[in-house]
Amino acid sequence: MGGKDEWLERASRWAAYYELTKPGIAGYVMVTAGVLYLVALGGKGDWLPLLSTLLGTGLATGGALALNQFVEWELDALMERTRRRPIPSGRLGPRQAFLFGNLLALAGIAVLLVGTGWLPAALTALAALTYNLLYTPLKKVSSLSTLVGAFPGAMPTLIGWSASGRELGLEAGALFAVAYLWQIPHVLSLGWLLRKDYERAGFYLLPPSDPEGRRVALYMVLFSAALWVVSATPTWLGVTGNLYLAGILVLGVAVLVLSLASLHEGRLTSRGARRVFLASLAYHPLFLLLLLADSLRW
């Protein structure tokens, strides 16, 4: 029995480390960087740099997310949504999470440095630092944290593009802008749905003094409208063709219409915010799919 119990304890600990990396998010960031690598090269990239991009981005993202949980573990313990995470639940200690997160992040940056060059590695380090040293503490101070947090969130577009060896010109900037603007209605709608939980931790992800959610809805509309316009620029710059353009404009209209409809009798409803969140949740993977399909077609 002792051997079995020891094995179960060890398996539980490894599961906690795995959970610390938020594998769903890290995996999606990895895929985003990989897609942008292929898009930058018209769907004809080499396998070794592509694998380095995927592995390096995945490791570094997992490390950054683990470090974020180390920084916020006491606040995570206050929120229903996060109190079962590895550190607040007691399955891992803060020191273990800190060392593990640093090891993963440095390993990911090293893989990118060796496999793709200094620029993707530097952008990855910048994203991790911005996320943990700027966005995370700002959440306790100002709702501007939402705008700041969208910066590291959009960085995988630049990481993947630069890993291809292409310079960061207007084309990369346009794709970064789409990824950046998409996050605002996505985060605001989620923030409204989880506002009570965030209030317990003292997070300012939403505009203050907005109990009816009118400003939140207005910001969702404004950023959704900006997203609709900016999402067409990759085609105007010659990165994509009409397949991408038609699809992304339809998606943008859907998010904009739902943002406009989120207000009911002068207040933002949970039902309206949930619709915007679900639409934005579908938007980004379809954005990547359209980019990749158009690149491979050409």
C-alpha positions in Angstrom: 0.0 0.0 0.0 2.9 2.4 0.8 4.3 2.1 -2.7 0.8 2.7 -4.2 0.2 5.8 -2.0 3.6 7.2 -2.9 2.9 6.8 -6.6 -0.5 8.4 -6.3 1.0 11.3 -4.3 3.7 11.8 -7.0 1.2 11.6 -9.8 -1.0 14.2 -8.0 2.0 16.6 -7.7 2.9 16.3 -11.3 -0.8 16.9 -12.2 -0.6 20.1 -10.1 2.5 21.3 -11.9 0.7 20.6 -15.2 -2.3 22.5 -14.1 -0.1 25.4 -13.0 0.8 26.0 -16.7 -2.9 26.4 -17.7 -2.3 24.0 -20.6 -5.4 25.1 -22.5 -4.2 28.7 -22.7 -0.6 27.8 -23.2 -1.5 25.4 -26.0 -3.7 28.0 -27.7 -0.9 30.6 -27.6 1.5 28.0 -29.0 -1.0 27.4 -31.9 -1.4 31.1 -32.5 2.4 31.6 -32.8 2.6 28.6 -35.2 -0.2 29.8 -37.4 1.4 33.3 -37.7 4.7 31.7 -38.6 3.1 29.9 -41.5 1.0 32.9 -42.5 4.2 35.1 -42.7 5.7 32.6 -45.1 2.6 31.9 -47.2 2.1 28.5 -45.7 5.6 27.2 -46.7 7.7 27.3 -43.6 10.4 24.9 -42.6 9.6 22.3 -40.0 12.5 22.8 -37.6 11.8 26.6 -37.0 8.1 25.8 -36.8 8.6 23.2 -34.1 11.0 25.5 -32.3 8.3 28.2 -32.4 5.6 25.9 -31.1 7.8 24.3 -28.3 9.4 27.6 -27.2 6.2 29.6 -27.1 4.4 26.8 -25.3 7.0 26.4 -22.6 7.5 30.2 -22.1 3.7 30.8 -21.9 3.3 27.9 -19.4 6.1 29.4 -17.3 4.6 32.9 -17.4 1.2 31.6 -16.4 2.7 29.6 -13.5 4.6 32.7 -12.3 1.4 34.7 -12.5 -0.3 32.2 -10.1 2.7 32.6 -7.8 2.3 36.4 -7.8 -1.5 36.2 -7.2 -2.0 33.1 -5.1 -3.2 34.9 -2.0 -5.8 36.8 -4.2 -6.7 33.6 -6.0 -7.7 32.1 -2.6 -10.3 34.8 -2.2 -12.2 34.1 -5.5 -14.5 31.2 -6.1 -13.3 30.7 -9.6 -9.6 30.4 -8.6 -9.4 29.1 -5.0 -8.9 25.5 -6.2 -5.7 26.3 -8.2 -2.6 24.4 -7.1 -1.1 27.0 -4.7 -4.2 28.3 -2.8 -5.5 24.7 -2.6 -2.2 23.7 -0.9 -1.2 21.1 -3.6 2.0 23.1 -4.3 3.9 25.6 -2.3 4.6 29.2 -3.6 8.4 28.5 -3.8 7.9 25.4 -5.9 5.6 27.3 -8.3 8.1 30.2 -8.5 11.1 27.9 -9.4 9.0 25.8 -11.8 7.6 28.9 -13.6 11.1 30.5 -14.0 12.5 27.2 -15.3 9.8 26.8 -17.9 9.9 30.4 -19.1 13.7 30.4 -19.4 13.7 27.1 -21.2 11.1 28.4 -23.7 13.1 31.6 -24.4 16.2 29.5 -24.9 14.5 27.2 -27.4 13.3 30.3 -29.4 16.7 31.9 -29.2 18.5 28.8 -30.6 15.7 27.7 -33.0 14.4 30.9 -34.4 16.7 33.8 -33.4 17.0 36.6 -30.9 13.9 38.7 -31.9 11.2 36.0 -31.1 13.0 35.2 -27.9 13.1 38.9 -26.9 9.5 39.4 -27.7 8.5 36.4 -25.7 10.5 37.7 -22.7 8.9 41.1 -23.1 5.4 39.5 -23.1 6.1 37.5 -19.9 7.6 40.5 -18.1 4.8 42.8 -19.2 2.2 40.3 -18.1 3.6 39.7 -14.6 5.3 42.9 -13.7 3.0 45.5 -15.3 -0.5 44.1 -16.0 -0.8 41.9 -12.9 -0.1 44.7 -10.3 -2.1 47.2 -12.3 -5.2 45.1 -11.9 -5.2 46.2 -8.3 -4.9 49.9 -9.2 -6.8 50.8 -12.4 -9.2 49.5 -15.0 -6.5 50.6 -17.6 -5.1 47.2 -16.8 -7.5 45.8 -19.4 -5.8 47.8 -22.1 -2.3 47.0 -20.8 -3.1 43.3 -20.5 -4.1 43.1 -24.1 -0.5 43.9 -25.1 1.1 40.6 -23.9 -2.1 38.8 -25.0 -1.5 39.9 -28.6 2.2 39.3 -28.6 2.0 35.7 -30.0 1.2 37.2 -33.4 4.5 39.1 -33.4 6.4 36.2 -32.0 5.2 33.8 -34.7 5.7 36.3 -37.5 9.2 37.2 -36.4 10.1 33.5 -36.0 9.7 33.2 -39.8 12.5 35.6 -40.3 10.3 38.4 -41.8 10.7 41.9 -40.4 8.0 43.4 -38.2 6.5 45.8 -40.7 2.9 47.0 -41.3 1.7 43.5 -42.1 2.7 42.2 -38.7 1.4 45.4 -37.0 -2.0 44.9 -38.7 -2.3 41.3 -37.4 -1.2 42.4 -33.9 -3.8 45.2 -33.9 -6.6 42.6 -34.7 -5.4 40.4 -31.8 -5.2 43.4 -29.5 -8.6 44.9 -30.3 -10.3 41.5 -30.1 -9.3 41.2 -26.5 -11.2 44.2 -25.2 -14.8 43.1 -25.7 -13.7 39.6 -24.8 -12.2 40.7 -21.4 -14.9 43.3 -20.7 -17.8 40.8 -21.2 -16.0 38.2 -19.1 -15.2 40.8 -16.4 -18.8 41.8 -16.2 -19.9 38.2 -15.8 -17.3 37.6 -13.0 -17.4 41.1 -11.5 -18.4 39.9 -8.0 -15.5 37.5 -7.9 -13.1 40.2 -9.1 -14.5 42.6 -6.5 -13.5 40.2 -3.7 -9.9 40.3 -4.9 -10.0 44.0 -5.5 -9.3 43.8 -9.2 -10.1 46.8 -11.4 -10.8 45.2 -14.8 -13.9 47.2 -15.4 -14.5 51.0 -15.3 -15.3 52.2 -11.8 -18.7 53.7 -10.8 -20.6 51.8 -13.5 -23.2 49.7 -11.7 -25.5 49.5 -14.7 -22.7 48.6 -17.1 -23.4 51.4 -19.5 -19.8 52.3 -20.0 -18.7 48.7 -20.3 -21.3 48.2 -23.1 -20.2 51.4 -24.8 -16.5 50.3 -24.7 -17.5 46.9 -26.1 -19.3 48.6 -29.0 -16.4 51.0 -29.7 -13.7 48.4 -29.7 -15.9 46.0 -31.7 -16.4 48.6 -34.3 -12.6 49.3 -34.4 -12.0 45.6 -34.7 -14.3 45.3 -37.6 -12.5 48.1 -39.5 -8.9 47.0 -38.6 -9.6 43.3 -39.3 -9.7 44.1 -43.1 -6.3 45.7 -43.2 -4.3 42.4 -43.6 -6.1 42.0 -47.0 -5.4 45.6 -48.0 -1.7 45.0 -47.2 -1.6 41.9 -49.3 -1.2 39.4 -46.5 -4.5 37.7 -47.1 -7.1 37.3 -49.9 -10.8 37.6 -50.3 -11.5 34.4 -48.4 -10.2 35.8 -45.2 -11.7 39.3 -45.9 -15.2 37.9 -46.3 -15.1 35.7 -43.3 -13.5 38.2 -40.9 -16.0 40.9 -41.8 -18.9 38.6 -41.1 -17.4 37.6 -37.8 -16.8 41.3 -36.9 -20.4 42.2 -37.7 -21.6 39.5 -35.4 -19.5 40.7 -32.4 -20.5 44.3 -33.1 -24.2 43.5 -33.3 -24.2 41.5 -30.1 -22.3 44.3 -28.4 -24.9 46.8 -29.5 -27.6 44.5 -28.3 -26.1 43.9 -24.9 -27.8 46.8 -23.3 -31.4 46.2 -22.2 -33.4 49.1 -20.8 -30.3 51.1 -20.2 -28.2 48.5 -18.4 -25.8 45.7 -19.4 -27.4 42.3 -18.7 -25.6 39.1 -17.9 -27.3 37.5 -20.9 -26.0 40.2 -23.2 -22.5 40.0 -21.8 -22.5 36.3 -22.1 -23.5 36.5 -25.8 -20.6 38.9 -26.5 -18.2 36.7 -24.6 -19.2 33.5 -26.5 -19.0 35.4 -29.8 -15.6 36.7 -29.0 -14.5 33.3 -27.9 -15.4 31.9 -31.3 -13.9 34.9 -33.1 -10.2 34.3 -32.5 -9.9 30.6 -33.5 -11.9 31.4 -36.7 -9.6 34.4 -37.3 -6.6 32.0 -37.2 -8.4 29.4 -39.3 -9.2 32.0 -42.0 -5.6 33.3 -42.0 -4.2 29.8 -42.3 -6.7 28.7 -45.0 -6.1 31.8 -47.1 -2.3 31.4 -46.8 -2.4 27.7 -47.8 -4.8 28.5 -50.6 -2.4 31.0 -52.1 
